[in-house]
Amino acid sequence: MNKKAVIWLYQQLPELVAKGVIPPESADKLKEHYGAATDNAGTRTVLLIFGVIGALLIGLGIVLILAHNWAQLTRLHRLMIAVGLLVTAQIIAGSVLWFRQGSLVWREAAATLLMLMVGASLTLVGQTYHLVEDTDAFLLTWMLLSLPLLYLMNSAAVAVLYFVGITVWSGGHYGLSKQFIWVLFGLALPYYRGLLVNSRQANTTGILSWVITICFYFAFGTAFSNYLDRLGLLIYSALFAITYLIGVLWFNQEESSWRMPFKTVGLTGSIGLTFILTFKDVWSHLASGWRAGRNYYFKWLHVMAKC
């Protein structure tokens, strides 16, 4: 139940108790079940954001310090530093899981730091031993190794970095290999579904919903770029309509508009496409593309008929 509904219920409880509709014990149990009507969610969100930013700055600062003095280190020292960073981050994450598992800020910060150290260790070891310098392979390996952190640390910050990372990875692939992006999306969707079931009203769930929606559209544009030249407006109009319907059917009871990325993105995209279609040049381009496509398919059917 969202905060507005809890506040309304608490306002009705005295009248219900006075009229004998429910006993006072039931009213006390309801208050105990739903908790305080006003909480410190805003404060927790601020602490969470600064905790994640702090972990990012610490991790990036360590990498920059090492990069500045990297040429003066031997291979053994480089390997020891890379492994040491990873082990230290794992110890911190394990300590948080053991002693501060209930603290969202500590859990998110530790998971973010560990994810950064995984990437830093891969980079340092690869540079030390002159492994294959393939950015796409590095991103894919990093994201797959960081994927268990989603479920082990229950970290929305890692989920955000994961979805952004696989979206960037999809931009460097062509042909059938770029369709692997949907497998990567599917590996993290159970975590997102768990957030929707258990903490749908949380700010982290809303932020992750925005990231997933935006990353999906970028990944879709990359994966199906060959079909968007002629049918791009038609395909995206259908996608925006489906996104809006998802928001209406399953996310229409949110207490604030920023928690509804599906409705917002679907409606904004549909309005944008409507505005684009008011230009005559756009229709001329679409007509020429459709004529070219029709001629191509007629030619293909003619060849098949001869066979």
C-alpha positions as CSV (number, residue, x, y, z in Angstrom):
1,M,0.0,0.0,0.0
2,N,1.4,3.4,-0.9
3,K,1.9,6.2,1.5
4,K,-1.2,8.2,0.6
5,A,-3.4,5.2,1.1
6,V,-1.8,4.5,4.5
7,I,-2.3,8.2,5.6
8,W,-6.0,7.9,4.5
9,L,-6.5,4.7,6.4
10,Y,-5.0,6.2,9.6
11,Q,-7.4,9.1,9.3
12,Q,-10.3,6.7,9.1
13,L,-9.3,4.5,12.0
14,P,-10.5,6.7,14.9
15,E,-13.9,7.1,13.4
16,L,-14.1,3.3,12.7
17,V,-13.1,2.5,16.3
18,A,-15.6,5.1,17.7
19,K,-18.5,3.6,15.7
20,G,-17.5,0.1,16.8
21,V,-16.8,-1.1,13.2
22,I,-13.4,-2.5,14.3
23,P,-12.0,-3.0,17.9
24,P,-9.1,-0.9,19.1
25,E,-6.8,-4.0,19.0
26,S,-7.4,-4.3,15.3
27,A,-6.5,-0.6,14.7
28,D,-3.3,-1.1,16.7
29,K,-2.4,-4.2,14.6
30,L,-3.1,-2.2,11.4
31,K,-0.7,0.5,12.5
32,E,1.9,-2.0,13.5
33,H,1.6,-3.8,10.1
34,Y,1.9,-0.7,7.9
35,G,4.3,1.3,10.1
36,A,4.5,5.0,10.3
37,A,2.6,7.0,7.7
38,T,5.6,9.3,7.1
39,D,9.0,7.8,6.8
40,N,12.5,9.0,6.0
41,A,12.5,7.6,2.4
42,G,13.8,10.8,1.0
43,T,16.7,10.9,3.5
44,R,17.5,7.2,2.7
45,T,17.5,8.0,-1.0
46,V,19.9,10.9,-0.6
47,L,22.2,8.7,1.5
48,L,22.0,5.9,-1.0
49,I,22.9,8.2,-3.9
50,F,25.9,9.7,-2.1
51,G,27.0,6.3,-1.0
52,V,27.0,5.0,-4.5
53,I,28.7,8.1,-5.8
54,G,31.3,7.8,-3.0
55,A,32.0,4.2,-4.0
56,L,32.4,5.2,-7.6
57,L,34.8,8.0,-6.8
58,I,36.9,5.8,-4.5
59,G,37.1,3.0,-7.1
60,L,38.0,5.4,-9.9
61,G,40.5,7.3,-7.7
62,I,42.3,4.0,-7.0
63,V,42.4,3.2,-10.7
64,L,43.8,6.6,-11.5
65,I,46.5,6.5,-8.9
66,L,47.6,3.1,-10.1
67,A,47.5,4.2,-13.8
68,H,49.8,7.1,-12.9
69,N,52.5,4.9,-11.4
70,W,51.9,1.8,-13.5
71,A,55.0,2.0,-15.7
72,Q,57.3,1.9,-12.6
73,L,55.8,-1.5,-11.3
74,T,57.0,-4.9,-12.2
75,R,54.6,-7.6,-13.5
76,L,54.5,-9.4,-10.1
77,H,53.6,-6.1,-8.3
78,R,51.0,-5.4,-10.9
79,L,49.4,-8.8,-10.5
80,M,49.5,-8.5,-6.7
81,I,47.8,-5.1,-6.9
82,A,45.1,-6.3,-9.2
83,V,44.3,-9.4,-7.1
84,G,44.6,-7.4,-3.9
85,L,42.0,-4.8,-5.1
86,L,39.6,-7.6,-6.0
87,V,40.1,-9.5,-2.7
88,T,39.8,-6.3,-0.6
89,A,36.5,-5.4,-2.4
90,Q,35.2,-8.9,-1.8
91,I,36.1,-8.8,1.9
92,I,34.3,-5.5,2.2
93,A,31.2,-6.9,0.4
94,G,31.3,-10.0,2.5
95,S,31.5,-8.0,5.7
96,V,28.6,-5.9,4.7
97,L,26.5,-9.1,4.0
98,W,27.5,-10.5,7.3
99,F,27.2,-7.5,9.6
100,R,25.2,-4.8,7.7
101,Q,22.9,-6.8,5.4
102,G,19.9,-4.8,6.4
103,S,21.5,-1.5,5.5
104,L,20.6,-0.5,2.0
105,V,23.3,2.2,1.7
106,W,26.1,0.0,2.8
107,R,25.0,-2.9,0.6
108,E,24.7,-0.7,-2.5
109,A,28.0,1.1,-1.9
110,A,29.9,-2.2,-1.3
111,A,28.4,-3.9,-4.4
112,T,29.2,-0.9,-6.6
113,L,32.8,-0.9,-5.3
114,L,33.2,-4.6,-5.9
115,M,31.8,-4.3,-9.5
116,L,34.3,-1.5,-10.2
117,M,37.2,-3.6,-8.8
118,V,36.2,-6.5,-11.0
119,G,36.5,-4.3,-14.0
120,A,39.7,-2.8,-12.8
121,S,41.3,-6.2,-12.1
122,L,40.3,-7.4,-15.6
123,T,41.9,-4.3,-17.1
124,L,45.1,-4.4,-15.0
125,V,45.7,-8.1,-15.6
126,G,45.0,-7.8,-19.4
127,Q,47.3,-4.8,-19.7
128,T,50.1,-6.6,-17.7
129,Y,50.1,-9.8,-19.7
130,H,49.1,-8.2,-23.1
131,L,45.9,-10.1,-23.5
132,V,43.6,-9.4,-26.4
133,E,42.7,-5.7,-26.4
134,D,39.0,-6.1,-27.3
135,T,36.7,-3.6,-25.7
136,D,33.6,-5.5,-26.5
137,A,35.0,-8.7,-25.1
138,F,36.1,-6.9,-21.9
139,L,32.6,-5.3,-21.5
140,L,30.9,-8.7,-21.9
141,T,33.2,-10.4,-19.5
142,W,32.9,-7.7,-17.0
143,M,29.1,-7.6,-17.1
144,L,28.8,-11.4,-16.9
145,L,31.1,-11.6,-13.9
146,S,29.2,-8.8,-12.2
147,L,25.8,-10.3,-12.9
148,P,25.8,-12.5,-9.7
149,L,26.1,-9.3,-7.6
150,L,22.6,-8.4,-8.6
151,Y,21.2,-11.4,-6.7
152,L,23.9,-11.9,-4.0
153,M,24.0,-8.2,-2.9
154,N,20.5,-7.3,-4.0
155,S,21.9,-4.1,-5.5
156,A,20.0,-1.8,-7.8
157,A,23.1,0.3,-8.4
158,V,24.8,-2.8,-9.9
159,A,21.7,-3.4,-12.0
160,V,21.8,0.1,-13.4
161,L,25.5,-0.3,-14.3
162,Y,24.8,-3.7,-15.8
163,F,22.0,-2.6,-18.1
164,V,24.1,0.5,-19.2
165,G,27.1,-1.8,-19.8
166,I,25.3,-4.4,-21.9
167,T,23.7,-1.6,-23.9
168,V,27.1,0.0,-24.7
169,W,28.3,-3.5,-25.6
170,S,25.5,-4.0,-28.1
171,G,26.5,-0.9,-30.0
172,G,29.7,-2.5,-31.2
173,H,28.2,-5.7,-32.8
174,Y,26.8,-6.4,-36.1
175,G,24.9,-9.3,-37.6
176,L,23.4,-12.1,-35.5
177,S,25.8,-11.6,-32.6
178,K,24.1,-8.4,-31.6
179,Q,20.9,-10.4,-30.9
180,F,22.7,-11.8,-27.8
181,I,21.7,-8.6,-26.1
182,W,18.3,-10.0,-25.4
183,V,19.8,-13.0,-23.5
184,L,21.8,-10.5,-21.4
185,F,18.6,-8.5,-20.7
186,G,16.8,-11.7,-19.8
187,L,19.5,-12.7,-17.3
188,A,18.8,-9.7,-15.1
189,L,15.0,-9.4,-15.5
190,P,14.2,-11.9,-12.7
191,Y,15.9,-9.4,-10.3
192,Y,13.8,-6.5,-11.7
193,R,10.7,-8.6,-11.3
194,G,11.6,-9.3,-7.7
195,L,11.9,-5.5,-7.1
196,L,8.4,-5.0,-8.6
197,V,6.9,-7.7,-6.4
198,N,8.7,-6.8,-3.1
199,S,9.5,-3.1,-3.2
200,R,7.5,-1.6,-6.0
201,Q,7.2,1.8,-4.3
202,A,10.9,2.2,-3.6
203,N,12.8,5.0,-5.3
204,T,15.5,2.5,-6.5
205,T,12.8,0.5,-8.4
206,G,11.6,3.7,-10.1
207,I,15.2,4.6,-11.1
208,L,15.9,1.1,-12.4
209,S,12.6,1.2,-14.4
210,W,13.7,4.3,-16.2
211,V,17.1,2.8,-17.0
212,I,15.7,-0.4,-18.3
213,T,13.2,1.4,-20.5
214,I,15.8,3.7,-22.0
215,C,18.4,1.0,-22.5
216,F,15.8,-1.2,-24.1
217,Y,15.1,1.4,-26.8
218,F,18.8,1.9,-27.5
219,A,19.4,-1.8,-27.6
220,F,16.4,-2.3,-29.9
221,G,17.7,0.3,-32.3
222,T,21.0,-1.4,-32.4
223,A,19.7,-4.9,-32.8
224,F,17.2,-4.2,-35.5
225,S,19.0,-1.3,-37.3
226,N,18.8,-3.1,-40.7
227,Y,15.0,-2.9,-40.6
228,L,14.6,0.6,-39.3
229,D,15.5,2.4,-42.5
230,R,12.1,1.6,-44.2
231,L,9.9,0.6,-41.3
232,G,11.5,2.6,-38.5
233,L,8.5,4.9,-37.8
234,L,6.0,2.1,-38.0
235,I,8.0,-0.1,-35.7
236,Y,8.7,2.6,-33.1
237,S,5.0,3.7,-33.2
238,A,4.0,0.2,-32.3
239,L,6.7,0.0,-29.5
240,F,5.6,3.3,-28.0
241,A,2.0,2.1,-28.0
242,I,2.9,-1.2,-26.3
243,T,5.1,0.7,-23.8
244,Y,2.2,3.0,-22.9
245,L,-0.2,0.1,-22.6
246,I,2.2,-1.7,-20.2
247,G,2.2,1.4,-18.1
248,V,-1.6,1.7,-18.1
249,L,-2.2,-1.9,-17.3
250,W,0.5,-2.7,-14.7
251,F,1.9,0.6,-13.5
252,N,-1.2,2.9,-13.3
253,Q,-1.4,3.0,-9.5
254,E,1.8,4.7,-8.7
255,E,1.6,7.8,-6.5
256,S,3.9,10.0,-8.6
257,S,4.4,10.4,-12.3
258,W,8.2,9.8,-12.2
259,R,7.6,6.2,-11.1
260,M,5.8,5.5,-14.3
261,P,8.5,5.5,-17.0
262,F,6.5,3.2,-19.3
263,K,3.5,5.6,-19.6
264,T,5.8,8.6,-19.8
265,V,8.1,7.2,-22.5
266,G,5.2,5.7,-24.5
267,L,3.2,8.9,-24.5
268,T,6.2,11.1,-25.1
269,G,7.4,8.9,-28.0
270,S,3.9,8.8,-29.6
271,I,3.6,12.6,-29.4
272,G,7.1,13.0,-30.9
273,L,6.3,10.7,-33.8
274,T,3.0,12.5,-34.4
275,F,4.9,15.8,-34.7
276,I,7.5,14.2,-37.0
277,L,4.7,12.9,-39.3
278,T,3.4,16.4,-39.8
279,F,6.3,17.2,-42.2
280,K,5.7,16.5,-45.9
281,D,9.4,15.4,-46.5
282,V,9.0,12.6,-44.0
283,W,6.0,11.1,-46.0
284,S,7.9,11.5,-49.2
285,H,10.8,9.5,-47.7
286,L,8.5,6.9,-46.4
287,A,6.7,6.5,-49.8
288,S,10.0,6.1,-51.6
289,G,11.1,3.5,-49.1
290,W,7.9,1.6,-49.4
291,R,8.1,1.6,-53.2
292,A,11.7,0.3,-53.1
293,G,10.7,-2.4,-50.7
294,R,7.7,-3.4,-52.7
295,N,9.8,-3.7,-55.9
296,Y,12.4,-5.8,-54.0
297,Y,9.8,-8.2,-52.7
298,F,8.1,-8.5,-56.1
299,K,11.5,-9.3,-57.7
300,W,12.2,-11.9,-55.0
301,L,8.8,-13.6,-55.5
302,H,9.4,-13.6,-59.3
303,V,12.7,-15.4,-58.8
304,M,11.1,-17.9,-56.5
305,A,8.3,-18.6,-59.0
306,K,10.9,-19.4,-61.7
307,C,12.5,-21.9,-59.4
